[in-house]
Amino acid sequence: MSLYVHKYGGTSVGTSEKIQNIAQKLAHEKNKTGYDLVVVVSAMRGETDRMTKLARGIQAAPSAKQMDVLLSTGEQVTISLLCMALEALGQKAVSYTGSQVKIITDDSHGKARIEDIETAKIKADLDDGRIVVVAGFQGVTADGIITTLGRGGSDTTAVALAAALKADECRIYTDVDGVYTTDPRVEPKARRLDKITFEEMLEMASLGSKILQIRSVEFAGKYNVPLRVLSTFIEGDGTLITYEDDDMEKALISGIAFNRDEAKVTLSGVQDMPGIASAILKPISAANIEIDMIVQNIAEDKTTDFTFTVHRNDYDKTMKILQNIRAQLGAQKVLGDDKIVKVSIVGVGMRSHAGIAGQMFTALADEGINIQMISTSEIKISVVVDEKYLELAVRTLHESFGLSQE
């Protein structure tokens, strides 16, 4: 029997009418194909923000543990309503929270990682002809403590379940009809991709694309779960995320990703000696701050300017840490800029084509866009520019690499 895992995000389940529409879609698929269906849902749109606001009204800085208990209730509402809608259509359905399924995670509250999934209950329900509805975004530690997986964690729940159940395909239903060459709100000429590799999607997710959470793509690639992004509201084939094939080598660049949530910090005038990078970054990592791009420039006087980027939300915290360690490191000053963005080109075709970086830099230079930092990998090139140039940079690169609709 074929098995498909569906995932519906907050926009898709935002009202009772939308939940009923999804139930009708699922009932039709079940009746027509007889396929086994596991459905992962998010909280209704706005619920997570509403509950966060409630918490902040009671305590300025509530513990991550209690926030997990609070936020996990959002999906519980959705799974119950969807099951009701399915049962009203004559379908057999059962709902599970993350803790009921036993989606086992570590204890990193607010951004827990899935370690194991117990599938016996789900398989028994599927054998009995039930549509299984599971709360996304949440899990439980081995000790029974509720955890959440972070923003977009329902994607990870869906892919992890698909991997554990060896599903034929994991279908992520959202408010867009697939993966585009870039955000159509920035570049109206962006086009939908029929297919993209796990590797490219992983880069685009890590570089700022909001279509899928990065961990869901990692799971899909690791366990070879066919992943498809489709629209909840528009019929279509969406975008299939799969392994690289011969056709994909023809595409030089698959997409332009960007991230508005960047900030840059610099510790200048640091002595150039072994261990200095570790001395700078160790307290940053200890504060659970993720570092992205790093550039080190060495001057003639044997001092170095050490520059790196962090999430904009961590900017103030990072600046404070650097100010505290500046004297002991012998640095001259700490500089910061939270008005930057990262723009990236991504494509497996870069492996076999020279001159991509030159084309990118020339296109930006012709528009008077100054590049502040550069980072590369085998299939992507990222640059940091002033945030006022974001839309111009994206549109310029989109046109330069021939990604616009024909």
C-alpha positions in Angstrom: 0.0 0.0 0.0 1.3 3.4 -1.0 1.8 5.9 1.8 1.9 9.7 1.5 2.7 12.2 4.2 1.0 15.6 3.8 2.0 18.7 5.7 -0.2 21.9 6.0 1.2 25.1 7.4 -0.5 27.8 9.5 -1.8 29.7 6.4 -3.4 26.6 5.1 -5.2 25.8 8.3 -5.9 29.5 9.3 -9.7 29.2 9.5 -12.3 26.5 10.2 -13.3 26.8 6.5 -9.8 26.1 5.3 -9.5 23.1 7.6 -12.8 21.8 6.2 -11.4 22.3 2.7 -8.3 20.3 3.6 -10.5 17.5 5.0 -12.5 17.4 1.8 -9.2 17.2 -0.2 -7.9 14.3 2.0 -11.2 12.4 1.9 -11.3 12.7 -1.8 -7.8 11.4 -2.1 -8.4 8.5 0.3 -11.6 7.5 -1.4 -10.1 7.7 -4.9 -6.7 6.0 -4.3 -7.0 4.1 -1.1 -3.6 5.3 -0.2 -2.5 5.5 3.5 -2.3 9.1 4.6 -0.5 10.7 7.5 -1.2 14.4 7.9 1.1 16.9 9.8 -0.4 20.3 10.7 0.8 23.5 12.2 -1.0 25.8 14.5 -3.6 28.1 12.9 -2.1 31.2 11.5 -1.3 33.8 14.2 -1.7 31.5 17.1 2.0 31.2 17.9 2.4 34.9 17.9 -0.8 35.4 20.0 0.5 32.9 22.6 3.9 34.5 22.6 2.3 37.9 23.3 0.3 36.4 26.2 3.5 35.0 27.7 5.3 38.3 27.4 2.4 40.0 29.1 3.0 37.8 32.2 6.7 37.5 32.2 9.3 39.6 30.3 11.6 36.6 29.7 9.7 33.3 30.2 11.7 30.2 30.3 12.1 28.2 27.1 10.8 25.2 28.8 7.5 26.9 29.7 7.2 28.5 26.3 7.4 25.0 24.8 4.5 23.8 27.0 2.5 26.9 25.9 3.3 26.9 22.2 2.7 23.2 21.7 -1.0 23.7 22.4 -1.5 25.5 19.1 -1.1 22.3 17.0 -3.3 20.4 19.4 -6.2 22.7 18.4 -5.6 22.0 14.7 -5.3 18.2 14.9 -8.6 18.0 16.8 -10.5 20.3 14.4 -9.1 18.4 11.3 -10.1 15.1 12.8 -13.6 16.4 13.4 -13.8 17.7 9.8 -12.7 14.3 8.5 -15.1 12.4 10.7 -17.9 14.7 9.5 -17.1 13.4 6.0 -17.4 9.8 7.1 -13.6 9.2 7.3 -11.9 7.2 10.1 -9.3 9.5 11.6 -7.1 9.7 14.7 -5.1 12.6 16.1 -1.8 12.6 18.0 0.3 15.2 19.7 4.1 14.9 19.4 4.3 13.3 22.8 1.5 10.8 22.1 3.3 9.6 18.9 6.6 9.6 20.9 8.5 11.9 18.6 11.6 11.7 20.8 13.9 14.8 20.9 16.8 16.2 22.8 16.2 18.8 25.5 17.1 21.9 23.6 13.9 23.8 24.3 12.7 26.0 21.4 14.9 24.3 18.8 15.0 20.6 19.8 16.2 18.0 17.4 14.4 14.8 16.6 16.3 11.7 17.8 13.7 8.9 17.2 10.1 8.3 16.3 8.0 5.4 17.5 5.8 4.3 14.6 3.9 1.3 16.0 0.7 3.3 16.8 0.6 5.0 13.5 1.2 1.8 11.5 -1.6 0.1 13.5 -4.0 3.0 12.7 -3.1 3.0 9.0 -3.7 -0.8 8.8 -7.1 -0.1 10.3 -7.9 2.4 7.5 -7.5 5.6 9.5 -6.1 8.9 8.4 -3.5 9.8 11.0 -3.3 13.5 12.0 -0.1 14.5 13.8 0.8 17.8 15.5 3.9 19.2 13.9 6.5 21.4 15.5 6.7 19.4 18.7 8.1 16.4 20.5 9.0 15.1 23.9 12.3 14.2 25.6 13.0 10.7 26.8 11.9 11.9 30.2 8.6 13.1 29.0 9.2 16.8 28.8 7.5 18.7 26.0 9.8 20.3 23.4 9.3 22.3 20.2 11.4 22.2 17.1 11.6 25.9 16.3 10.0 28.0 13.6 9.0 25.9 10.6 9.4 22.8 12.7 6.3 21.2 11.2 8.2 20.6 8.0 10.8 18.7 9.9 8.1 16.6 11.7 6.6 15.7 8.3 9.8 14.7 6.7 11.0 12.8 9.8 7.7 10.9 9.8 8.0 10.2 6.1 11.5 8.8 6.7 10.5 6.7 9.7 7.4 5.3 7.9 9.2 4.9 4.5 6.6 7.0 2.8 6.4 7.1 -1.0 6.5 10.9 -0.9 6.3 13.8 1.6 4.1 16.6 0.3 4.5 20.1 1.9 1.4 22.1 1.2 1.8 25.9 1.7 0.6 29.2 0.3 2.9 29.1 -2.7 2.7 26.6 -5.6 6.4 25.5 -5.5 9.9 26.6 -5.2 10.7 29.7 -7.3 14.0 31.0 -8.8 13.6 33.8 -6.2 10.9 35.4 -4.1 8.3 36.6 -6.6 7.5 39.5 -4.3 11.0 40.9 -5.0 11.3 39.8 -8.6 7.9 39.4 -10.4 9.6 37.6 -13.2 10.6 34.7 -11.0 9.5 31.3 -12.3 8.5 28.1 -10.6 11.0 25.2 -10.8 9.7 21.8 -11.7 12.6 20.1 -10.0 15.5 21.1 -7.7 18.2 19.0 -6.0 18.3 18.4 -2.2 21.7 20.1 -2.3 20.4 23.2 -3.9 17.3 23.4 -1.7 19.5 22.9 1.4 21.6 25.9 0.3 18.6 28.0 -0.5 17.0 27.2 2.8 20.2 28.0 4.7 20.6 31.2 2.8 17.2 32.7 3.6 14.6 30.9 1.4 11.5 30.6 3.6 9.8 27.8 1.7 11.2 24.9 3.8 13.0 24.7 7.1 16.6 23.6 6.6 16.4 20.6 8.9 13.5 19.2 6.9 15.6 19.3 3.7 18.5 17.7 5.6 16.2 14.9 6.7 14.9 14.4 3.2 18.3 14.2 1.7 19.8 12.0 4.4 17.0 9.4 4.2 16.2 9.8 0.5 12.6 11.0 1.1 11.1 12.4 -2.1 9.9 15.9 -1.2 7.3 17.9 -3.1 6.3 21.5 -2.4 2.7 22.3 -3.5 0.0 24.9 -3.0 -2.9 24.2 -0.7 -5.1 26.5 -2.8 -4.0 26.0 -6.4 -3.9 22.7 -8.3 -0.5 21.8 -9.8 2.5 19.5 -9.6 4.5 21.9 -7.5 8.3 21.4 -7.2 9.9 18.0 -6.7 13.1 18.0 -4.5 15.2 15.1 -5.5 18.8 13.9 -6.2 20.8 15.4 -9.1 20.3 14.0 -12.5 21.7 14.7 -16.0 19.1 17.3 -16.9 20.1 19.4 -14.0 23.6 19.9 -15.3 22.1 22.1 -18.0 21.0 24.7 -15.5 23.8 27.0 -14.6 22.1 28.7 -11.6 18.8 27.5 -10.1 17.9 30.3 -7.9 18.7 33.5 -6.0 18.3 33.4 -2.2 18.5 36.3 0.2 18.4 36.9 3.9 17.3 40.2 5.5 18.2 39.0 9.0 21.9 39.6 8.9 24.2 41.8 11.0 28.0 42.3 10.7 30.4 42.8 13.6 34.2 43.5 13.5 36.9 43.3 16.1 39.6 45.5 14.6 43.3 45.7 15.4 43.7 42.2 16.9 47.1 40.7 17.0 47.6 38.1 14.3 48.6 35.0 16.2 47.6 31.3 16.6 44.4 30.9 18.6 43.0 34.4 18.2 40.0 33.2 16.1 39.2 30.7 18.8 39.5 33.3 21.5 37.0 35.5 19.7 34.5 32.9 18.6 34.5 30.7 21.7 32.4 33.1 23.9 30.1 33.8 21.0 29.4 30.0 20.6 29.1 29.7 24.4 26.2 32.2 24.2 24.5 29.9 21.7 24.9 32.5 18.9 25.3 31.0 15.4 28.0 32.5 13.2 27.6 32.6 9.5 30.2 34.3 7.2 33.8 35.0 8.5 36.4 37.3 6.9 39.9 38.0 8.4 42.1 40.7 7.0 45.7 41.0 7.9 47.4 44.4 7.9 51.1 45.2 7.3 51.6 45.9 11.1 50.6 42.2 11.8 47.2 43.1 13.2 44.0 41.7 11.9 40.4 42.8 11.5 38.2 39.9 12.3 34.7 40.2 10.8 31.7 37.8 11.0 28.0 37.9 10.6 25.2 36.7 13.0 21.5 36.8 13.0 20.2 40.3 13.4 18.3 39.2 16.6 21.7 38.3 18.1 23.4 41.6 17.1 23.2 43.5 20.4 24.2 40.4 22.4 27.2 39.8 20.2 28.3 43.4 20.4 28.1 43.3 24.2 30.2 40.1 24.3 32.9 41.6 22.0 33.0 44.8 24.1 33.6 42.7 27.2 36.5 40.7 25.7 38.0 43.5 23.6 40.6 44.6 26.2 41.9 41.1 27.0 42.3 40.4 23.3 44.2 43.7 22.8 41.8 44.8 20.1 41.5 48.4 19.2 37.8 48.7 18.7 34.5 46.9 18.1 32.5 47.9 15.0 29.0 46.8 14.0 26.4 47.1 11.2 22.9 45.7 11.4 21.8 47.2 8.1 23.2 44.6 5.8 21.7 41.7 3.8 23.1 38.5 2.2 22.4 37.7 -1.4 23.3 34.3 -2.9 23.3 32.5 -6.2 22.8 28.7 -6.0 23.2 26.0 -8.7 24.7 22.6 -9.1 25.8 23.7 -12.6 28.5 25.9 -11.0 30.5 22.7 -10.5 31.3 22.4 -14.2 31.2 26.1 -15.3 33.9 28.7 -14.8 33.4 32.4 -14.5 30.3 32.4 -12.4 31.8 34.6 -9.7 33.1 37.1 -12.2 29.7 37.3 -13.8 28.1 37.9 -10.5 30.5 40.5 -9.3 30.4 42.4 -12.6 26.6 42.4 -12.7 26.6 44.0 -9.2 29.4 46.4 -9.9 27.5 47.7 -13.0 24.7 48.7 -10.7 27.0 50.4 -8.3 26.5 47.8 -5.6 29.5 47.4 -3.3 30.3 44.0 -1.9 31.3 43.9 1.7 31.9 40.2 2.3 32.1 37.1 0.1 31.6 33.4 0.9 31.6 30.5 -1.5 31.0 26.8 -1.6 30.9 24.3 -4.5 27.4 25.3 -5.6 26.8 28.8 -4.1 28.3 32.2 -3.9 27.1 34.6 -1.2 27.8 38.3 -0.8 26.9 40.8 1.9 25.7 44.2 0.7 24.0 47.2 2.2 20.3 46.4 2.8 19.1 49.3 0.6 20.5 47.4 -2.4 18.6 44.1 -1.7 15.9 44.2 -4.3 18.2 45.7 -7.0 20.8 43.0 -6.4 18.3 40.2 -6.6 16.6 41.5 -9.8 20.0 42.2 -11.3 21.4 38.7 -10.7 18.1 37.1 -11.7 18.3 38.8 -15.1 22.1 38.3 -15.5 21.8 34.5 -15.1 18.7 34.2 -17.3 16.3 33.0 -14.6 13.3 35.2 -15.7 10.2 33.8 -17.2 10.3 33.3 -20.9 
